[in-house]
Amino acid sequence: MDSTDPDFFNPKESDYDHKAGSNGTWRSLRNAFPLETVRGVYTAQRAAQPSINTQHPSPNTPDQKRVFIMTRSAFAGQQHYGSGMWSGDVASSWDMLRKQVPAGLSYSLTGCPNFNTDIGGFFCGSYNTMGSGSAPKNPQYQELYIRWMQYALFCPVFRSHGADAPREIWQFGKKGEPVYDIIEQQIRLRYRLIPYLYSTAWQVTSHDESYLRPLFSDFADDRKVWDTTDEFMFGRNILAAPVLDPQYTQEKIIREDAMTGWDKKNQPEGDSHHAGASVDWSEPKSVTKYLPKGAMWYDFWTGKAYRGGQHVTLQTSLSRVPMFVRAGSILPLGPEMQYVGEKAWDNLEIRLYPGADGHFTLYEDEGDGYNYEHGIYATIPFHWNDRTHTLTIGDRQGSYPGMLTERKFTVVMPDGTSKTIDYNGKKIQMGCK
């Protein structure tokens, strides 16, 4: 649902007071419009669903689907109606990418947790320097697209979308070529994060949590993070620190908005200094990031531990987004998949980060439908005792049709050592050194 807000293009300020029937002015009704539009679709679609038999639940049939509404506008309370808002028709520029981070955090602080953006920006025509639709072949756009994708890894919805050029992975090259392979790596990582993301979604639903958390939400005593706009927490455990400036190409300054963006135009062929140029994407680069005090942090990629309250300089590459995991975290990772549900979660990787006590609740259900509203789901509690170096996997609570009753967990420590254990729903403990 794209235009869930009423377009208004008249520049006269007085026209905002235009009468809208007998209910008020255009200005007074503007915010209510998206709320009521989305509510109307949600409630009507829910009313059309088959009734749920809570005594004898069965796997979801094709017409028992959760309502999911992508909407360009939102107002307070709209999260109740299965809606996720994206930031709209934004320009494909580094400046706009940098603005998406505080935009998403500010939006989440309103109590609406479901925010995402068009990966790569919507209007990318300024990068079509080799003809119409050629932006994916332009190194300037390739770098921007990958870094935008690495920010989107940490948004509730991971979506590539836009005008002016196609965005499928094969538009950027082919397997074995660096840009294609790097994009593929980001997609695979996103699917591996699904168990963590889905469990976080349950915390959002059941305990009013959020996906995108400004650092002051968790580290209010650290004054250095009060105005941080380039790092944030993804759920309670992951510190996302995406690269928001170009390192391999020159930044292209784009000044475009939703009005000018639709004026279909491509840059003159060869306009970009880097269009068609050869770029060594394997060249190592470095970034400096701040780690909030009050916690110890582990580099997600290397397992190296850092104390909080300091800036750290990291060697990085285009293929890796800087991300850290808080000490005491228990992070479930799934298998690489082509789509959610392709592979069973019968041997999840459980990454364990010592240095503080920690807990995590793995949430699972049928994956669709509304049986979960009637308690048809399962949770598995994990607890880490840092003093005794003991991981406890508690009794599974609840059940749902198709649930795994026997499974394995592979527990992995920051140094790469691992241990695989069998789990049948009953409490078990294991020592981890």
C-alpha positions in Angstrom: 0.0 0.0 0.0 2.0 2.9 -1.3 0.2 6.2 -1.0 -1.4 5.7 2.3 -1.0 9.4 3.0 -2.8 12.0 0.9 -0.5 13.7 -1.6 -0.4 17.4 -1.2 1.6 19.4 -3.7 0.2 23.0 -3.3 3.0 25.1 -1.9 0.6 27.6 -0.2 0.8 27.2 3.5 -2.8 28.4 3.9 -4.0 25.5 1.8 -3.0 23.0 4.6 -6.1 24.4 6.3 -8.4 23.3 3.4 -11.6 21.9 4.7 -11.9 18.1 4.5 -15.6 17.5 4.7 -17.2 18.1 8.0 -14.4 16.5 10.0 -11.8 19.2 10.0 -9.0 20.5 7.9 -6.5 18.6 5.7 -3.8 19.3 8.2 -5.8 17.9 11.1 -6.7 14.7 9.3 -3.3 14.0 7.6 -1.9 11.6 10.3 -5.2 9.8 10.8 -5.4 9.0 7.1 -2.6 6.3 7.0 -3.7 4.9 10.4 -7.3 4.4 9.4 -6.4 3.2 5.9 -4.1 0.5 7.2 -6.5 -0.4 10.1 -9.3 -0.9 7.5 -7.4 -3.3 5.4 -6.0 -5.2 8.3 -9.4 -5.7 10.1 -11.1 -6.6 6.9 -8.5 -9.2 6.0 -8.5 -10.7 9.5 -12.3 -11.0 9.3 -12.0 -12.9 6.0 -9.7 -15.5 7.7 -11.0 -19.0 8.6 -11.7 -19.4 12.3 -9.0 -21.0 14.4 -9.7 -24.2 16.3 -7.7 -23.6 19.5 -8.6 -27.0 20.9 -7.3 -29.0 17.8 -5.0 -26.7 15.9 -3.8 -27.8 12.6 -1.0 -26.5 10.3 -1.9 -23.4 8.5 -3.8 -23.6 5.3 -3.0 -21.3 2.4 -5.8 -18.9 3.3 -4.7 -18.6 6.9 -2.1 -15.9 6.3 -0.7 -13.2 8.6 -1.6 -9.8 7.4 1.6 -7.9 6.3 1.2 -4.4 4.9 4.0 -2.4 3.5 3.1 1.3 3.9 4.8 4.5 3.1 3.2 6.5 5.9 2.3 5.7 9.5 1.0 7.2 12.7 1.2 6.2 16.4 -0.4 2.8 17.0 -0.2 1.6 13.5 2.1 -1.3 14.4 -1.0 -3.0 15.8 -2.2 -3.6 12.3 0.4 -5.8 10.7 2.1 -2.8 9.0 5.8 -2.0 8.3 6.7 1.5 7.1 9.5 2.1 4.7 11.2 5.5 4.2 9.7 6.1 0.7 11.2 7.2 -2.6 14.6 8.3 -1.3 17.5 9.3 -3.5 20.4 6.9 -4.1 23.1 8.8 -2.4 25.5 8.4 0.5 24.0 11.4 2.2 20.6 9.7 2.1 22.0 6.4 3.4 23.6 8.2 6.3 20.2 9.8 7.1 18.4 6.4 7.1 20.1 5.4 10.4 18.8 8.2 12.6 15.5 8.1 10.7 14.9 4.5 11.6 16.0 5.0 15.2 13.7 8.1 15.6 10.8 6.3 14.1 11.3 3.3 16.4 11.3 5.6 19.4 7.7 6.6 18.6 6.7 3.0 19.5 6.4 1.8 15.9 9.2 -0.8 15.5 8.7 -1.8 11.9 11.0 0.4 9.7 12.9 -0.4 6.6 14.3 1.3 3.5 14.7 0.7 -0.2 18.1 -1.0 -0.4 20.3 1.1 -2.7 17.8 4.0 -2.6 14.8 4.4 -4.9 16.0 7.0 -7.5 19.3 5.7 -9.0 19.1 7.3 -12.4 22.1 9.5 -11.7 24.3 6.4 -11.9 23.0 5.3 -15.3 26.1 6.6 -17.0 26.4 3.8 -19.5 22.8 3.9 -20.7 19.4 3.4 -19.2 19.3 0.9 -16.4 23.1 0.6 -16.2 23.5 1.7 -12.6 24.3 -1.8 -11.3 27.4 -1.8 -13.6 28.6 1.5 -12.2 31.2 1.0 -9.4 29.9 4.1 -7.6 26.5 2.6 -7.4 27.8 -0.9 -6.6 29.6 0.3 -3.5 26.7 2.3 -2.3 24.3 -0.6 -3.0 26.4 -3.0 -1.0 26.9 -0.7 2.0 23.1 0.1 2.0 22.4 -3.6 2.0 24.7 -4.0 5.0 22.7 -1.4 6.9 19.5 -3.2 5.8 20.8 -6.5 7.3 19.7 -5.0 10.7 16.2 -3.8 9.7 13.1 -5.8 10.2 12.5 -6.1 6.5 15.4 -6.7 4.0 14.2 -5.4 0.7 15.8 -4.2 -2.6 13.5 -2.0 -4.5 13.5 1.1 -6.7 13.2 2.9 -10.0 15.6 3.7 -12.9 17.4 0.3 -12.9 16.7 -3.4 -12.1 18.2 -4.6 -8.8 18.4 -8.4 -9.0 21.7 -9.8 -7.9 22.6 -10.9 -11.5 22.3 -7.3 -12.7 25.5 -6.6 -10.8 27.6 -9.4 -12.4 27.9 -13.1 -12.2 29.0 -15.7 -9.7 32.7 -15.6 -9.3 32.9 -11.8 -9.8 33.6 -9.8 -6.7 30.4 -7.6 -6.6 28.1 -10.5 -7.2 29.8 -12.6 -4.6 29.7 -9.9 -2.0 26.0 -9.3 -2.5 25.4 -13.0 -2.2 27.3 -13.1 1.1 25.1 -10.4 2.5 21.9 -12.3 1.5 23.2 -15.5 3.0 24.1 -13.7 6.3 20.6 -12.2 6.5 19.1 -15.7 6.3 21.5 -17.0 8.9 20.3 -14.2 11.2 16.6 -15.2 10.9 16.4 -17.2 14.2 17.7 -14.2 16.1 15.5 -11.9 14.1 12.4 -14.0 14.6 13.0 -14.4 18.3 13.5 -10.7 18.6 10.2 -10.3 16.7 8.5 -12.3 19.5 10.0 -9.9 22.1 8.7 -7.0 20.1 5.2 -8.6 20.1 5.1 -9.9 23.6 7.4 -7.5 25.6 7.3 -4.2 23.7 10.9 -4.5 22.5 12.3 -3.0 19.4 14.6 -4.0 16.5 16.4 -0.8 16.0 17.7 0.6 19.3 19.6 3.9 19.7 22.7 3.4 21.8 21.4 5.6 24.6 18.5 3.2 25.1 20.9 0.6 26.5 23.9 2.7 27.5 22.3 5.9 28.9 25.2 6.5 31.3 27.7 6.8 28.4 27.4 10.5 27.2 29.4 9.7 24.1 26.5 7.8 22.6 23.7 10.3 23.2 24.0 11.8 19.8 25.4 8.8 17.9 23.8 8.5 14.4 25.9 5.9 12.7 25.7 2.9 15.1 22.8 1.2 16.9 21.8 -1.9 18.6 20.0 -4.6 16.6 17.9 -6.2 19.2 19.6 -6.6 22.6 22.7 -8.3 21.5 24.2 -7.0 18.2 25.9 -3.7 17.8 25.5 -2.6 14.2 28.2 -0.2 12.9 27.7 0.0 9.1 30.1 1.8 6.8 28.3 4.9 5.6 31.0 6.6 3.5 32.6 5.4 0.3 36.0 3.9 0.5 36.6 2.6 -3.0 34.9 5.2 -5.2 34.3 8.9 -5.1 31.1 10.1 -3.5 28.6 11.3 -6.0 26.6 14.2 -4.7 22.9 13.7 -5.4 20.2 16.3 -4.8 17.0 14.7 -5.6 13.5 14.3 -4.0 10.3 12.6 -4.8 9.2 15.4 -7.2 12.4 15.7 -9.2 13.2 12.0 -9.1 10.3 11.1 -11.4 11.7 13.3 -14.1 13.3 10.3 -15.8 16.8 11.3 -16.7 20.1 9.6 -17.1 23.5 11.2 -16.7 25.4 11.7 -20.0 27.4 8.6 -20.9 30.7 8.7 -19.2 29.6 11.5 -16.8 30.9 9.6 -13.8 34.6 9.5 -13.2 34.4 5.9 -12.0 31.8 4.6 -14.5 33.2 1.5 -16.1 36.5 2.0 -14.2 38.3 -0.9 -12.7 38.1 -1.0 -8.9 40.1 -3.3 -6.6 37.3 -4.4 -4.3 39.7 -6.7 -2.4 41.8 -3.9 -1.1 41.7 -3.8 2.7 40.4 -0.6 4.3 39.9 0.6 7.8 37.1 2.2 9.9 37.0 3.6 13.4 34.0 2.8 15.5 33.0 3.5 19.1 32.1 0.7 21.6 29.8 1.9 24.4 31.1 1.6 27.9 29.3 -0.7 30.3 29.9 -3.9 28.3 32.6 -5.9 26.7 32.3 -6.4 23.0 33.3 -9.2 20.5 34.0 -8.6 16.9 31.4 -10.8 15.1 33.9 -11.8 12.4 37.1 -12.4 14.3 35.9 -13.2 17.9 38.4 -10.6 19.3 37.2 -9.0 22.5 37.3 -5.3 23.3 36.5 -3.4 26.4 33.7 -0.8 26.0 34.2 3.0 26.3 36.7 3.3 23.5 37.1 3.9 19.8 38.6 1.0 17.9 40.1 1.0 14.4 39.3 -2.1 12.4 40.6 -3.5 9.2 37.6 -4.1 7.0 36.6 -4.8 3.5 33.6 -4.3 1.2 32.4 -7.8 2.0 32.1 -7.3 5.7 30.0 -4.9 7.7 31.5 -4.0 11.1 29.3 -5.6 13.8 29.9 -6.6 17.4 28.2 -8.8 19.9 27.8 -7.9 23.6 29.4 -10.1 26.2 26.8 -12.4 27.8 25.0 -12.8 24.5 23.6 -16.1 23.2 23.2 -15.7 19.4 21.3 -18.3 17.4 22.3 -18.6 13.7 20.4 -20.7 11.1 21.6 -22.5 8.0 22.1 -20.7 4.7 18.8 -20.7 2.9 17.3 -19.6 -0.4 14.0 -18.8 1.4 12.6 -19.0 4.9 11.5 -22.6 5.7 13.7 -24.2 3.0 15.7 -26.0 5.7 14.8 -27.2 9.2 16.3 -25.6 12.2 17.4 -29.0 13.4 21.0 -28.0 14.2 21.2 -24.3 14.9 24.5 -22.7 15.6 24.5 -21.1 19.1 27.2 -18.5 19.4 28.2 -17.9 23.0 30.0 -14.8 24.2 31.4 -15.0 27.7 32.2 -12.1 30.0 28.8 -11.6 31.6 25.8 -13.6 32.5 23.3 -13.8 29.7 20.0 -15.3 28.6 18.1 -15.7 25.3 14.7 -17.1 24.4 14.5 -19.0 21.1 11.0 -18.5 19.7 9.4 -20.8 17.1 5.9 -21.3 15.7 4.2 -22.4 12.5 5.6 -19.5 10.6 2.3 -18.1 9.5 -1.3 -17.6 10.6 -2.5 -16.5 14.0 -2.4 -19.7 16.1 0.3 -18.1 18.1 -2.2 -15.6 19.5 -3.8 -18.6 21.2 -0.6 -20.0 22.7 0.3 -22.3 19.8 4.1 -21.7 19.8 7.2 -22.9 21.6 10.0 -21.2 23.4 13.4 -22.6 24.5 15.3 -20.6 27.2 19.1 -20.4 27.2 21.0 -19.1 30.2 24.8 -18.5 30.5 26.4 -18.5 34.0 29.7 -16.6 33.5 31.1 -17.5 36.9 30.7 -21.3 36.4 31.0 -21.1 32.6 27.8 -23.2 32.3 25.2 -23.0 29.6 21.8 -24.2 30.6 19.2 -25.0 27.9 15.9 -25.1 29.8 12.7 -27.1 29.3 10.9 -26.3 26.1 7.6 -24.4 26.8 4.6 -24.9 24.6 4.2 -26.7 21.3 2.8 -26.3 17.7 2.0 -28.6 14.8 5.1 -29.7 13.0 7.4 -28.7 15.8 10.9 -30.4 16.1 10.8 -32.7 19.1 14.4 -33.8 18.7 17.2 -31.6 17.5 20.8 -30.6 17.9 22.5 -27.4 18.9 26.1 -26.6 18.0 27.5 -24.2 20.6 30.4 -22.1 19.3 32.8 -20.0 21.4 34.5 -16.8 20.2 37.8 -18.7 19.6 36.0 -21.1 17.2 35.8 -24.1 19.4 32.5 -25.9 19.3 30.5 -28.7 20.8 27.3 -30.3 19.4 24.7 -31.5 21.8 21.3 -33.4 21.5 18.2 -31.7 22.8 14.8 -33.3 23.2 12.9 -30.5 25.0 14.2 -31.4 28.5 16.6 -29.2 30.5 20.3 -29.9 29.9 23.5 -28.2 31.1 27.0 -28.1 29.5 30.3 -26.6 30.6 32.0 -24.3 28.1 35.6 -23.1 28.5 
